[in-house]
Amino acid sequence: MTVYQLPAEVAAFTRWLTELTGRARPEGGWYGVFAARDPEGLRACLDGSDILPWDVVESLLQDVGEAPDGPFAARGRILYAAAADAHDGRPGGAEALAERRDLMETERRYAETRSRELAERLRGTPDPTEAARLEHDLAWTRDDRARAAARVRELTARLARWGSGTPAVAVAPPAGAAGPMSAAPARAAGPPPAAERPVKAKRRPRGARYAWLEEGAEVVEQEPVPLPALPAGGAAPRGARFGGAPDTAPVAEAPAADPAEADRAAANAVYALRRLRAQGRSGEAHVLLCEALAGPPARLPALAAGLHRAGLGADWSTLLWEAASLPPARLAAVAGVLADAGRAADCEQLLRQGVARPADELAGACAALRAEGHHREAHALLTAFVRARTPEDAARLAGADPHDLVPQLLAAAREVSPSRERDLLHALRVAGLAGV
């Protein structure tokens, strides 16, 4: 067995990065976002098999309160440059850089178009609830655009050092592009591109997202199951985070799933995802996940099991991330299905990720869970809300249905801590809800 030894430069930067992440809070901040969004990719960067984009490093520095021009960050920048050079100098490194730059440029263009669309919709909506949702989506998309533009610039500079610069797309960032970090909420990766550039066959994909392929393995074409139909080129994904599915979209019926049918659907999806990931078609893979999320919720437990068996746990994490932004009734339907299937940890992760939503939406999700008999999950949602949000936010949530929510929120706060219960009682009194 061949043992791969990290170049000294990569090992040095990995040690610095491990020191940095050791100071971050794994359950919150930027580190929590990146760990939830792409745990396998982050792990690959921490063990030195891939190089973290510098905008992500800047986010982690912000997490721990390090000044971007301070001595610790300056040392990291020097180590990062040396590690990137060593990583890019491997056989095939320049080709991998060019391919990744193409993808980032496509993602930047998509995010730029999406930002204009959301801004136009925001200007034309009189509904405060819809405006808040659009502002949230616009903040994400602007950050996606800023990160993609920063990565295009970084990858272009790295590629130039190796004397190569012939990808098929333009790489100049847009005039007035935002910097690598914005104050808006951020994700580790941007939205999927509208189209993907063909990738040469039978070449092992590189990068952390393909860690499930054995070293040296080739991408072999198989035909046991047809690739599911995907939206036409240029169609945006329908995940709630991209505004592609309206809040009024009907919730798919969730009868008792036919196990054989659910297993077949899961096998088709897993096979398709492996092909798309192996070919570097990450945008289409994301669309496929959103399509699975838009289908019958009863099929999701089988899909979760299939993805984990195939080593695609990161794709399941992505699906849960998108599910956290579903309309309230559908969020409750997905959480209920996961709970009924014995996937309590997945259900709790989904509910924890959903607590950043507006209070009225969470009230709707809580009511839907209780209506379906999922009282434990409704309690878990309220407990996560009380733990993560301010007492004033909890009082606003209680105002959506004081008779039911005031006692439930107080019970959740009592479970968190006595001080949290006291703070919530004070906020309820201020809001005129303490006597309900």
C-alpha positions in Angstrom: 0.0 0.0 0.0 1.3 3.4 -1.0 1.4 5.9 1.8 1.0 9.5 0.7 3.1 12.0 2.6 1.9 15.6 2.7 4.3 18.2 1.4 6.0 20.1 4.3 4.3 23.3 3.2 0.8 21.8 3.3 1.5 20.2 6.6 2.6 23.5 8.1 -0.5 25.3 7.0 -2.7 22.4 8.2 -1.2 22.8 11.7 -1.9 26.5 11.6 -5.5 25.8 10.4 -6.0 23.2 13.1 -4.9 25.7 15.7 -7.4 28.3 14.3 -10.4 25.9 14.2 -9.6 24.6 17.6 -10.4 28.1 18.9 -13.7 28.3 17.0 -17.1 27.3 18.4 -18.1 24.2 16.5 -21.8 24.7 17.2 -22.0 28.3 16.0 -20.5 31.1 13.9 -19.0 30.7 10.5 -17.3 27.4 11.5 -20.7 25.9 12.4 -22.0 27.0 9.0 -19.2 25.5 7.1 -19.2 22.3 9.1 -22.9 21.8 8.5 -22.7 22.7 4.8 -19.8 20.5 3.8 -18.4 18.4 6.6 -16.4 16.1 4.4 -14.9 19.0 2.5 -13.9 20.8 5.7 -12.4 17.5 7.0 -10.4 17.1 3.8 -9.0 20.6 4.2 -8.1 20.0 7.8 -6.2 16.8 7.0 -4.3 18.5 4.1 -5.8 16.6 1.1 -7.4 19.8 -0.2 -6.8 23.5 0.3 -9.5 25.7 1.9 -10.5 28.8 -0.1 -9.0 31.9 1.5 -12.4 33.6 2.0 -13.3 30.7 4.3 -10.1 31.2 6.2 -11.0 34.9 6.6 -14.4 33.8 8.0 -12.8 31.6 10.5 -10.4 34.4 11.6 -13.5 36.5 12.1 -15.0 33.7 14.2 -12.2 33.8 16.7 -11.8 37.6 16.7 -8.4 37.7 14.9 -7.7 40.9 13.1 -7.2 40.3 9.3 -4.0 42.3 9.4 -2.8 40.9 12.7 0.3 38.7 13.2 -1.5 35.5 13.4 -3.4 36.1 10.2 -0.2 37.3 8.5 1.6 34.1 9.4 -1.4 32.1 8.1 -1.3 34.0 4.8 2.3 33.2 4.3 1.8 29.5 5.1 -1.3 29.4 2.9 0.6 30.8 -0.1 3.3 28.2 0.3 0.8 25.3 0.8 -1.2 26.4 -2.2 1.9 26.4 -4.4 2.9 22.9 -3.2 -0.6 21.6 -3.7 -1.0 23.1 -7.2 2.4 21.9 -8.3 1.3 18.3 -8.2 0.8 16.5 -11.5 -2.5 17.7 -13.0 -2.7 20.5 -10.5 -2.9 23.3 -13.1 -5.8 21.4 -14.9 -7.7 21.1 -11.7 -7.2 24.8 -11.0 -8.6 25.7 -14.4 -11.6 23.5 -14.0 -12.4 24.8 -10.5 -12.0 28.4 -11.8 -14.5 27.7 -14.6 -17.0 26.4 -12.0 -16.5 29.4 -9.7 -17.0 31.8 -12.6 -20.3 30.0 -13.6 -21.4 30.2 -10.0 -20.5 33.9 -9.8 -22.6 34.6 -12.9 -25.6 32.6 -11.5 -25.4 34.5 -8.2 -25.2 37.8 -10.0 -28.3 37.1 -12.0 -30.1 35.7 -9.0 -29.2 38.8 -7.0 -30.8 41.1 -9.6 -33.9 39.0 -9.7 -34.4 39.0 -6.0 -33.7 42.7 -5.7 -36.3 43.4 -8.3 -38.9 41.2 -6.6 -38.1 42.9 -3.2 -38.7 46.3 -4.7 -42.1 45.2 -6.0 -43.6 43.4 -3.0 -45.9 45.2 -0.5 -46.1 42.2 1.8 -43.8 42.6 4.9 -43.5 38.8 5.4 -42.5 38.2 1.8 -40.2 41.2 1.9 -38.4 39.7 4.9 -38.0 36.4 3.1 -36.7 38.0 0.0 -34.2 40.1 2.0 -32.9 36.9 3.7 -32.5 35.1 0.3 -30.9 38.2 -1.2 -28.4 38.4 1.6 -27.4 34.8 1.0 -27.1 35.3 -2.7 -25.0 38.4 -2.4 -22.6 36.5 -0.2 -22.5 33.6 -2.7 -21.6 36.1 -5.4 -18.9 37.8 -3.3 -17.4 34.4 -2.4 -17.4 33.1 -5.9 -15.8 36.4 -7.2 -13.1 36.1 -4.6 -12.4 32.5 -5.5 -12.2 33.3 -9.2 -9.6 36.0 -8.4 -7.7 33.6 -6.1 -7.7 30.7 -8.5 -6.7 33.0 -11.4 -3.7 34.2 -9.5 -2.7 30.7 -8.4 -3.0 29.4 -12.0 -0.9 32.3 -13.3 2.0 31.2 -11.1 2.1 28.0 -13.1 2.2 29.7 -16.5 -1.3 28.5 -17.6 -4.4 30.4 -18.3 -6.7 28.9 -20.9 -10.1 28.1 -19.5 -13.0 28.8 -21.9 -14.7 31.4 -19.7 -13.9 35.0 -18.9 -12.5 35.3 -15.4 -12.5 39.1 -14.7 -14.6 39.8 -11.6 -17.5 42.3 -12.1 -16.9 46.0 -11.6 -17.7 46.9 -8.0 -17.8 43.3 -6.9 -18.1 42.8 -3.2 -15.1 41.6 -1.2 -14.6 38.1 0.0 -16.7 38.6 3.1 -20.0 40.3 3.6 -22.0 41.0 6.8 -24.8 38.8 5.5 -25.3 35.2 6.5 -22.9 32.9 4.5 -22.5 29.4 3.3 -19.5 27.4 2.5 -20.5 27.1 -1.1 -22.6 29.1 -3.5 -25.8 28.2 -5.4 -25.5 25.8 -8.3 -24.6 27.1 -11.7 -27.1 27.2 -14.5 -25.1 24.9 -16.7 -21.9 22.9 -16.4 -19.0 22.5 -18.7 -18.3 18.9 -19.9 -15.6 17.1 -18.1 -13.2 14.7 -19.7 -14.2 11.1 -19.2 -12.2 8.5 -17.2 -10.3 11.1 -15.2 -10.4 10.9 -11.4 -12.1 14.0 -10.0 -10.1 16.0 -7.5 -11.1 17.8 -4.4 -12.7 17.1 -1.1 -16.2 16.6 -2.4 -15.0 13.5 -4.3 -13.4 11.8 -1.3 -15.6 8.8 -1.6 -13.7 7.6 -4.7 -10.7 5.4 -3.9 -7.4 6.9 -4.8 -6.5 5.9 -8.3 -10.0 4.9 -9.2 -11.5 5.9 -12.5 -15.0 7.1 -13.3 -16.5 4.1 -15.0 -19.7 4.5 -17.0 -22.5 2.2 -15.9 -26.0 1.8 -17.2 -28.0 -0.2 -14.6 -30.3 2.7 -13.9 -31.1 5.7 -16.1 -30.1 9.1 -15.0 -33.3 10.9 -13.7 -34.5 13.8 -15.8 -33.2 17.2 -14.5 -34.6 20.7 -15.2 -33.7 22.2 -18.5 -30.4 24.2 -18.6 -30.7 27.5 -17.0 -33.4 26.5 -14.6 -32.8 27.5 -11.0 -33.0 24.9 -8.3 -36.3 24.7 -6.5 -35.0 24.6 -2.9 -36.6 27.1 -0.6 -33.2 28.9 -0.1 -33.3 29.8 -3.8 -36.9 31.1 -3.9 -37.8 28.6 -6.6 -40.8 27.1 -4.8 -43.4 29.5 -3.5 -44.6 29.3 0.1 -48.0 28.4 -1.2 -46.8 25.3 -3.0 -48.9 22.3 -2.0 -47.3 19.8 0.4 -46.9 16.4 -1.3 -49.0 13.7 0.2 -47.1 11.5 2.6 -48.9 8.2 2.9 -47.2 5.1 4.2 -44.4 4.6 1.8 -44.1 1.5 -0.3 -40.7 0.3 0.9 -39.8 -1.2 -2.5 -40.7 2.0 -4.3 -38.8 4.2 -1.8 -35.8 1.9 -2.1 -35.9 2.1 -6.0 -36.2 5.9 -5.9 -33.3 6.1 -3.5 -31.1 3.8 -5.6 -31.8 5.9 -8.7 -31.0 9.1 -6.9 -27.8 7.7 -5.3 -26.6 6.4 -8.6 -27.3 9.7 -10.4 -25.5 11.7 -7.6 -22.4 9.5 -7.8 -22.2 10.0 -11.6 -22.8 13.8 -11.3 -20.2 14.2 -8.5 -17.7 12.0 -10.3 -18.1 14.2 -13.4 -17.8 17.4 -11.5 -21.4 18.5 -12.2 -22.0 19.8 -8.7 -24.7 22.2 -9.8 -26.8 19.5 -11.3 -26.2 17.3 -8.2 -27.6 20.1 -6.1 -30.6 20.4 -8.3 -31.2 16.7 -8.0 -31.2 17.0 -4.2 -33.7 19.8 -4.3 -35.9 17.7 -6.6 -35.8 14.8 -4.1 -36.7 17.3 -1.4 -39.7 18.5 -3.5 -41.0 14.9 -3.8 -42.9 12.7 -1.4 -41.4 13.2 2.1 -42.0 9.5 2.9 -39.2 8.6 0.5 -36.5 10.6 2.4 -35.5 8.1 5.0 -34.6 5.5 2.3 -32.7 8.2 0.5 -30.8 9.1 3.7 -29.8 5.4 4.2 -28.7 5.1 0.6 -26.6 8.2 0.7 -24.8 7.2 3.9 -24.1 3.7 2.5 -22.6 5.2 -0.6 -20.4 7.6 1.3 -22.4 10.6 0.3 -23.3 11.8 3.8 -22.4 15.4 2.8 -25.2 15.3 0.3 -27.7 14.3 3.0 -26.4 17.2 5.1 -27.0 19.5 2.2 -30.6 18.2 1.8 -31.3 18.8 5.5 -29.8 22.3 5.1 -32.2 23.1 2.3 -35.1 21.5 4.1 -34.7 23.9 7.0 -36.0 26.7 4.7 -39.1 24.9 3.4 -42.5 26.4 4.0 -43.8 25.6 7.5 -46.2 22.8 6.6 -43.6 21.0 4.5 -40.9 21.5 7.1 -43.1 19.8 9.6 -44.0 17.0 7.2 -40.3 16.2 6.6 -39.4 16.4 10.3 -42.4 14.1 11.1 -41.3 11.5 8.5 -37.8 11.5 9.8 -39.0 11.1 13.4 -41.4 8.3 12.4 -38.5 6.5 10.6 -36.4 6.5 13.7 -34.0 9.2 12.4 -34.3 11.3 15.5 -30.8 12.9 15.1 -31.6 14.0 11.6 -35.0 15.4 12.7 -33.4 17.4 15.5 -30.7 18.7 13.2 -33.3 19.9 10.8 -35.3 21.6 13.5 -32.2 23.3 14.9 -31.3 24.6 11.5 -34.8 26.0 11.1 -34.8 28.3 14.1 -33.4 31.3 12.2 -36.8 31.6 10.3 -39.3 34.4 11.1 -41.4 33.8 14.2 -44.7 33.4 12.4 -43.3 30.7 10.2 -42.0 28.8 13.2 -45.4 29.1 14.8 -46.9 27.5 11.7 -44.4 24.7 11.7 -44.9 24.0 15.4 -48.7 23.9 14.9 -48.4 21.5 12.0 -46.1 19.2 14.0 -48.6 19.1 16.9 -51.5 18.6 14.5 -49.8 15.4 13.2 -49.2 14.2 16.7 -45.5 15.0 16.7 -45.5 16.7 20.1 -41.9 15.7 20.9 -40.6 17.3 17.7 -42.7 20.5 18.3 -41.1 20.7 21.8 -37.6 20.1 20.3 -38.3 23.0 17.8 -39.3 25.4 20.6 -36.4 24.3 22.8 -33.9 25.0 20.0 -35.6 28.3 19.4 -35.4 29.4 23.0 -31.8 28.3 23.2 -30.7 30.1 20.0 -33.0 33.3 19.9 -33.5 36.1 22.3 -36.3 36.2 24.9 -37.9 39.1 22.9 -37.9 36.8 19.8 -39.6 34.1 21.9 -42.2 36.6 23.0 -42.9 37.6 19.4 -43.3 33.9 18.6 -45.7 33.4 21.5 -47.8 36.3 20.2 -48.7 34.2 17.1 -50.8 31.9 19.3 -50.6 32.9 22.9 -52.9 30.3 24.3 -50.9 27.4 23.0 -47.4 28.8 22.7 -46.9 30.7 26.0 -47.0 27.5 28.1 -45.0 25.5 25.5 -42.3 28.2 25.3 -42.1 28.5 29.1 -41.7 24.7 29.4 -38.9 24.8 26.8 -37.1 27.7 28.5 -37.4 25.9 31.9 -35.6 22.9 30.2 -32.8 25.2 29.0 -32.1 26.9 32.3 -33.8 28.7 35.2 -32.3 32.1 34.0 -33.7 31.6 30.5 -37.1 30.9 32.0 -36.9 34.2 34.0 -35.8 36.2 31.0 -38.6 34.8 28.9 -41.2 35.6 31.7 -39.9 39.2 31.7 -40.2 39.4 27.9 -43.7 38.0 28.1 -44.7 40.5 30.7 -43.4 43.4 28.6 -45.4 42.0 25.6 -48.5 41.7 27.8 -48.6 37.9 27.5 -47.6 36.8 30.9 -51.1 36.2 32.1 -52.3 34.2 29.1 
